[in-house]
Amino acid sequence: MTPSSRDTAPHDSPIVGRPVAPAKKIPTVQAILDAAINNLDEHGVAGFRINKVLEEAHASQGSLRHHFSDREGLIRAAEFERFFRLAIDEPAEQLRMVDQIATNEEFCEFIALQLTRIATDPDAAMTRKSRISVYANALERPELLASIMWLQDGYLAAQADVLKRAQDRGILNPELDPYDYAAFFHGLALSRTFNEFNMEEPERWLAIAIPAALAPLRIP
């Protein structure tokens, strides 16, 4: 991690050299990305069809070449955008909730509720699966993988900032490394996707996951 990544969230994509924040995109770029994400969600990379994307976006081959170069460039940009959308809103919402917490016990209850939501909420399950899909598609695409890791670093840094604010208020273990815990929690959350078919009852996973997540948070 670079020092700057802990201070600011990323805003510019290194894979296509363009702003990724929605407010900075021109309508044609946004329309193509929206259609590409829809196509990836429905068919995956193997079934990704440029003609269907352009038809849905009401865009031309010239627009595709101008903004994304080719099919591979569009897939990289769409996967990056998909990950960006999954990550961008969580820290702000969590910060709002954490700032209302007054004790370590309340903070632990908050984390337990987050894990319960991750394990039981259908929308959370979709988010988990979408993130894993992005990671999987990036494994054979070095530029995309580097970009996803860059964005994830900013995502984890934002999560770490939420934890650091709790430490500063004296409601969290002061010896805890916030970034390392954020990375651990992210991995723990995604792990539910890999075992939910073997452990269909979320209570079985939660019985292990919650104590594991709370132990580092408690004040010695």
N, C-alpha and C positions, 0 to 999 in steps of 0.2 A: 504494500500500500504506500502511496505517496503521501506526504504530509498534507498536500492541498486537498486530497480526497476526503480528509476528515473535516475539513472546513467548509467545503461547498459541495452541493449535489451537482452531478454532471448535467450539462445542457446540450452539448454538441456531439453528434455521433462521429466517431473516428472512422466508421466504415464507409460512409458516403459523403462525408464532408459537408453536412448540412445540419441546421438546427433540428432537434427532435421534439422540442416543446411544442404542443399542438398550436399554441397561439402564433407561432412563428412560421408555420407551414402555409404554403400557397394552396388554394383549393384543389388543384389538380393532383398535387403530391398527396394531400390528405385523402382524396377519393381513391387513388390507386392503392395507398397503404391500407385503407379500410377494407377494400375489396380483397387485397392480397391476404390480409389476416383472416377474413371470413373463409377464403379458399383453403388456407392452411388448416384452420380449425376443422373444416369439413372433410378435407381429402388428404392432409398431410403433405410432406414434401414430395413424395413419390407421385401423388396424384395432382400436384399443383399445375394448373393450366393458365398460361398467360392470356390466351384469348378470352377465357371466362372472366378473368380479372379485369381486363380492359373493357369488356362488354358491361360489366357491372358498374365500373367507374366512369363509363362514358368517356373514355380516354383513347388516345391513338398510340400506335407503335412508336411514333416520333416522340411523344411525351415520355413513354417508357425509356427509350434510349437516352433522352436528354437528362432525365432525373435519376435513373438507376442503371444505365448502361445496358444491362441484359437481365435474363431470367435469374441468374445467380445473384446479381446485385440487388434485385428486388426481394428475393427470398431473404437475404441477409438483413436488408433494411426492415422488412416486415417482421422478422423474428425479433430484431432489436426493439422495434416499436412495441411489439406485443409484450415483451419483458418490461419495457419502460412503463406501459400502462398498468401492468400488474403491480409495479413497485411504487409508483409515484405518490399515491394517496395515503398509504398506510401510516408512514411516520407522523404526518400532520394530525391524523385522527388519534393516533396513540398518544401523541404529545398532549392533546387536549384532555384526554381521559386521565393520563398519568398526573397531570398538574392538579387534579382534584383529589388525588390520593394522599392520605395523611400519615399512614403508618406502614411499617414493614409487612404486617399481617394483611393489610388491605392490598398492598402491592402483590403479595403472593397469591391472594385470591383473584386479583386481576389476571395474572399469568395463567392460573388454573382455568379461568373462564376462557381465555384466548385459546388454550389448547383444546378445551371442550368444543369450542366453536370450530376449530380446525378439523377436529375429528368427526363432527356430527352435521355441520352445515353443508348442504349440497353445493352452495355457491363457493364455499371455501374449498371443497373437494375439486371443483372445476378449476379453481385458481392453482391448486397444487399440481394438478395434472397438466395444465397449460405450461407452468414453469418447467416441469420436467421435460415436456415436449420440446421446449426451446433449448434446454440444455442438451438433450439428445441430438437435435438437429445441428447443434453447434460443434459437436465433437469432431466431425469430419470437415469442418469449415474453420480453419485457424483464424481468419480475420473476424468472423462472427464470434468465435469463442473469446478472442481477446476483447472484443467490444462488450460482450455480455459480462465478462469478468470485471471490466472497467465500470459498467453500470451497477453491477452487484456490489462493488466496493463502495460506491456512493450510497446505495440502499442500506448496506450494513452500517456505514458510518452514520446515517440518519437514525437508524435504530439505536446505535450506540449513544447518540446524543440524548435520546429519550432516557436511557438508563443512567447516563451521567447526571442528568438533571435530578433524577431521583436520589442518586448518591449525594449530590450537593445539598439536598434537603434532609439528609440523614435518615432516609427510609430504606436504604439498600446497603448491602455489604460493601464497605468502603474498599476492601481488598480485591474486589471483582474487577477484571478487565472488561469494560463495557463492549468493546468491539469483538473480543473473543466470545463473549456470551451471546452476542447477537448472531455470530456465525454459527455457534452451537445450536441456538434455538431455531434458526432457519433450517439447518439440516435435520433437526428433530421433527419439525413440522412436515417437511417433505417426506420423511421416512414413513409417515402414515400411509402414503400412497402405495408403498411397496409391500405393506403387510396387511392391508385392509381386506384382501381376498382370502388370506389365511386366518385372519382374526376379524371376522365380520362384525362382532360386537365391539363397538368403540370403547366400552368400559374396560375391556381387557388391556387395550393399548394405553388408555388413560391411567390405569392403575400403576403402570410402570413409568409412563412419560411425565406425569405430574410431579411425583416425588423427585425424579431426576432433574427436572427443570427448576424446582423450588430450592433444592439443597444449596446451590451456590449463591442464591439471593439472600438467604437469611443472615441477619447480623450476628456475628460471633458473640 
